[in-house]
C-alpha cells in the first residue's frame, strides 16, 4: 500500500510497532481501502523477545536478526520473564486507540507467536530453510527445549491476556514455521506448549490458531486449541475441514502468489474455495499465508469484493 510505504520511508518497522499513533494508522489503512471484515493489529510476533533478553532488529532484504541467538541450555536459563503491561504497553495503547477509531465498524484481532516459532527465531537468529539449529537443540537437549518453550508459553499467555484486557475482540496464535515438524515431533515438542496458551485464554474471546505447512498435523493443531483453525493452500478446504471437524471454524486457503497471477485464475480460485466451504457457517476467507510485498493493491481489493459476492450468491 502506498500509504504504508510512505510511512516506511520515514520510520523503521520497529518504530512503527513501538509508536501507538503509527501502529494505529497502519492498522487502519487496510480497513479504509479493502473490503475486510476485521482489522488485524499492526505489530510483530517477535516483540516479546527483547524484554526477555533477546535483542533484535530488521535487516533490509533479510528480515529479523537476533543479536545473540540461543545456543545452549545456559542461554535458555538466562531468559527473563516480564510484565507485558509494562514492557509492551505501547502495543496495548495502540489497541485502545484502534478500537476508538474503529468505533465498532469491524472487530479487531490481536496476535502473538506460538512457542515453536518464537523458539525457532531465537535459536536460528532469523529465518531458516531447514531449522537445523532449532532441531539440534530440540533433539539433543530436550529438557532445555521444553524449558525454553515453557518460558515462551508463559510470556505469550500473559501478553495475549493483556491484549484482551486492552480491548481486542479475538486473538490469533501464529505458528508460522510449525510445518517444519512431522506429526510425532509436533505432539512431543510443540503441542503441549501451544495448548497451554489456549488453555490460559479460555473462553474470553474467540481464538484463531494459524500455521503454515500443517497438512500432516491438522488434527493435532485442532487438539492444541483454537476456535478457528488456519488452512493453507496445500490442502483442499473441504478435505481439511472434515479432518479438523465441523465444530471448529476455518480460515484460508488462497495461495498468496495467485494475487500475482492472471485475474481469471485468481477469481476462479476464490470461487473454488467458497464452493468447497459448502455454505457451512464458520469459514473465514483468507490467504493461506502472509501477503507478498509485490502484490498489487487492486488485486486484493478485487478478491475481497469477489469473495463477498460469491458468498452472498451461494447463501
N, C-alpha and C positions, 0 to 999 in steps of 0.2 A: 504494500500500500504506500502510495506516495507520501501521505502524511506521516506514516511511521518512519520512512526513510529520511524524511526531513528532520525528525527528532534525532535519529541515529547519527546524523551528520554533526549534531551538536553535543550528544551525550553518549557515553558508553552504555552497554547493555546493563551493567551493574548499577550505573547511575539511574537508569530508568526504573529498575527494580527497587532501588532504595529510596526513591523520591516519591512520596504518595501522590502528589499532584500529577507527576509524569506517568506513573503507573496507572492512575485513574484514566488519564487521557488515552493511553494506548489500549486499555481495556475497552473503552467505549468506541474506539474507531471502527471495529468490525460491526458493532451493533448499528451504527449510523449508516454504514454502506452496504451491508449484506443482510439478506432476509434470514437472520439466525433466530432461533427460538430460545437462546440462552447466551449470557455473557460468560466468558472464562477469564478469571483474574489474570492480569499480566504479571508474571513473576517467573521464577526459575526454580526447578526442583532441587538445585544444589545450594540454595541459600542457607539451609541449616548446617552446612559443613563448616563454614568459617567460625561460628560460635563454638563449635566442637573442637577447634584447633587445627582445621584443615583449610588453610588459606588457598584461594584460587582466583583465577581471572579468566577472561575470554580472549583468546588469541585470534586475531583476524585470519580467517581462512582455515582455522584448525579447530575451533570450538573451545570448550572449557579445558583448563590445565591446572591441575593441583600442584602447589609448590613443593610439598613434601609428601608424596604418596605413602600409604601404609605398606610396610614391607615385612613386619614381624608382629608377633604376639605382644611384644613390648610397646609397639606403636599403637596397637589397639587399646591397651590399658591406659595410655596417656590421654585418650579422648575424653572430653569434658561433657557433662550434661549441662543444660542451660534452661532458663525460663523464656519460652518464646514470646511471651507478652512483653518482655523487656528487650531482648536481643533482636527480635523480628517485629517489633512494634510498628515499624514503617509499613509492613505488609498489612497488618491489622487496620491501620489508619486508612490505607488505600481501599480496603474492603468497605469500611464505613462511608468513605467518600463516593465510591462507585454506587453503592446502594442508594445514597442520597440522590445522585444524578439519574439513576435508572428510574426511580420513583415507581417501582413495581411493574415496569413495562415487560421485562423478561427476568427470569431468575438468574442468580449469579453463582457460578461454580468455582469453588476453591480447590486447591490440589496440593499434593506433596509426592515425593518419590517413595517407592517401596524399598525395603531394606536391601534386597539383592541388587537393584540398580544403583542405589547410593553406594553400597559397598564396592561395586564394580568400578565406579568412577574414582572412589577413594583409593583403591588399590592400583588400578591401571594408570591413574594420573590424568585420564582423559578418555576419549573414545578408544575402543579396541575392536579389532576384527575377529579375534579368536579368544579373548578373555583368558589368556594363558596364565597371567599373574594371579588373576582372581581365583581361577580353579586350582592353581598350585597351592594357594593358602587354604582354600576350601577343603581340598582333598588331604593335603599334608598336615594341616593344623586345624582340624575340625573344631576343637574346643575354642581356639581363638576366633575362628569364623563365627561361631554361634554367639560368642560374647560381642563381637562387632555388630552382628545383625540385631541382637537384643538391644544394644545401645541405640541403633537407628530406629528400631520399632518404638522404643520409649519416646524418643525425641519426636518422631513423626506423629505419634498418637497425641502427644501434648500440643503439637503445632496445629494439627487439624482441629482439635477441640477448641483451641484459641480462635481459629478461623470461624468456626461455627458460632462461638460466643460473639465474634465481631459482626456476624450477620450473613455469612454465605448461606445459600439455600440448598446446596448439595456439595459434596466433596468427591474428588477423584484421586485415586491412588495410582500413580504411574509406575508400572514396572516395564520400562521401555526395553530393557535388554534381557528379560527373563527367557526369551526364546533361545538363548544360548544353552539352556538346561534341558536335559531329557526328563521324562516323567518321573523316574526314580529319584534323580538328583533334585528335582523341584520339590518333591514331597519331603525329602530329608533336609535340604539346606535352605530353602526359601519359604515354603508354605507356612510353617509354624509362625514365622516372624510377621509375615503379611497378615495372617489370620489374627494375630494379636492386635493389630491396628483396627481391623474391622470390629473386633470384639470391644475395643475401647470406645469406638464411636457409637456402637449400639444402634438404636433407632432414632437418634437425634435428628438426622436429616437423611435424605436418600444418598446412597453411596455408589460410586462407579469404580469398577476395577478394570484398569486398562493395561494391556500387554501387547507386544508385537512378536510374531513368530510363535504363537501359542497353540497351533493346530493340534499338537500332540498332547497338550496338557489342559485342554478346556475344562474337562471335568474337575480337575484339581483346582484350577483357577476359581471355578464356581464354589468349590468346597471351602476355599480360603476365605471367601466372603465377597460381598458386593450385591446390591440390588440390581445393578446394571453391569453386564459383562461385555467388554470390548471384543469385537471380532474383526481381525484384519482381513485383507483381500485374498489371503491364501486358502480360505475355506468358504464354500458357498454359504450364504447366510442361513438358509433354511436348514442345511445339514448341521451347521454349528449350533443353531438354536435348539435343535432337537437334542443334541448332546448336552447342552447346558441345562436344558429344562425350561418349559414354558412358564414356570413360576418366577423366572427372572426376566428382566428386560435385557435387550442387547443394544449395542451401538456399533456402527460401522456400516458397510465394509468396502468402501470405494478405494481403489488403488490411487494414491495421490498423483502418480505420474499420468493418469488419464486426463488430468486437468491440463496437461501439456500437449495432448494429442488432438486429433480431429474432433470437431464438435459432434458430428453424428454418433461416433463411437462413445463419446462421453455421455451423451444423453441416453443412448441405448443401455449403457452400463448402469446408469442411475435408475432407469425404469426396471431393469432386471433385478436390482437389489430390492426395490419396493415390491415388485411382484413376489419375490421369494419371502418377503416378510409376511405375506399371506393375510393381510388385514388384521393380524393379531395385535392387540394392544401391547405397547412396550418396545417398539423399535424406534431408536433414535438414529435417523440417517446421519452419517458422518463419514469422514475419511478413516481409512484403516490405520493411518499414522499421521504425523505432522505434515502440514502443507509445505511444499517446497518453495524456497525464496523466489525462484524464477517464474512462479505461477502468475499468469495474468489475472488481475482482479475481476475482469469481466467474466472469465470462465467460472470463478467461484460464485459470483452473483447469479449467473445463469443456472448453475447446478442447484443452488438453494431454491430458486424460483421453480425450477422444473421438478425437484423432489416434492415440494409442496403441492404443485399442480397435479402430479401423478397420484400422490397420496389422496388428494381430495376426490379425484375421479374414481379411485378404487374403493373409497369408503362406502 
